[in-house]
Amino acid sequence: MTFVAAVLVSLAGMLIADEACNNVSSMSSADACLTFSNTMERWHSLCRETLLNAPATAEVTVYALIAMRLAKQRYKDAVAGMDQMLGTGKLPADEAAALEHCKVMYGEAGLLMAGVADQLFACDLPHVRQEYINTEVAVGTCRDGLLPVYDMVTVDFDLTMVSYLLGAIIVGR
């Protein structure tokens, strides 16, 4: 909650300073989530949950940044959890190797989301769509056959998709 409040204050400052991006719609958070209600229901529900404390109406960039920052924090937390699992030394070699690969992919996803944030703040949008897709792929690769973290990765993937779909309101799919 505190994290979301801090994000909202910094984003409100950007918008108050009249630095909003040109040609980016403002809408209610509920309407932003409805734009992809034809996707998986859990993504629509997660969008509503993610934007629960967001401004009632804002530039869509604000909503995309909130979801992106939450996803980025989840990636960081996931890597910490993977480190704990690897630290026990109890995983079979193939699972440990897959987990190490997953850590690398999560690191890449975090860097990509940081790039998306920088581009959204700068209203420099040409590469945002591809970086969202690359993030989706990076996190999604960890879902394949990695049972110890499958549930965590699924939640992270869902938040990645919510972030991507909110960004897609701005840059298209």
C-alpha angles and dihedrals in degrees: 000000000000090000092053091047091052090049091050093050093051092045092046088053090054092051095043089054086061092245095130116139118261117251095014115131127236117216142147118283088241091055091047090056092045091059089077100031088119089070125074112324091229090060091051091049092046090051091055090048093047092051096040093112096033122112111283090237126018145136107291088240088071092056093045091051093049092053092043093052092048090050091049090053090050090053090053092048091047093054089051089052091048090051089055092050092048091045093064092064089215099112120103112253094253092052091046090052091049090049091050089051090049091053089055091049092049089050089053091048091052092051091047092051090049087054091049090052092050091049094047092049090049092044086234098142110162096097100032096093094053093046090053089051091048089051091050090052093046094053093037093058089065092063094068111100099326099125100174092063102023096112093046092047091048091055090046091048090051091053089047089054092048089051091047094047092049088050089048089064085067104034104020130241 
